[in-house]
Amino acid sequence: MWPSDVDIAMTDNPTKLRELMDRHDLTREAVAELLDVKRSTVSAWLAPAGSPSRREMPDNMIRLAMLELRESRPRGPGKRKPR
């Protein structure tokens, strides 16, 4: 679970992905399969900042990873509780 919406907003997607990978003991290959992308895409998302191979990870991909891994996020006002 994420500590708070503020922490989520301040954490970049590669960091969130690394945390998910650590929590669920996932390899880059497993993440690529989970998200239906190439392993090289996952590696580009996780490349160090400033690296020529680095690519931004779209927000929707981290959300999809969280959904696929059944991770929960704090709900905002008006959001329904999952069933």
Rosetta blueprint (number, residue, H / E / L):
1 M L
2 W L
3 P L
4 S L
5 D H
6 V H
7 D H
8 I H
9 A H
10 M H
11 T L
12 D L
13 N H
14 P H
15 T H
16 K H
17 L H
18 R H
19 E H
20 L H
21 M H
22 D H
23 R H
24 H H
25 D L
26 L L
27 T L
28 R H
29 E H
30 A H
31 V H
32 A H
33 E H
34 L H
35 L H
36 D L
37 V L
38 K L
39 R H
40 S H
41 T H
42 V H
43 S H
44 A H
45 W H
46 L H
47 A L
48 P L
49 A L
50 G L
51 S L
52 P L
53 S L
54 R L
55 R L
56 E L
57 M L
58 P L
59 D H
60 N H
61 M H
62 I H
63 R H
64 L H
65 A H
66 M H
67 L H
68 E H
69 L L
70 R L
71 E L
72 S L
73 R L
74 P L
75 R L
76 G L
77 P L
78 G L
79 K L
80 R L
81 K L
82 P L
83 R L
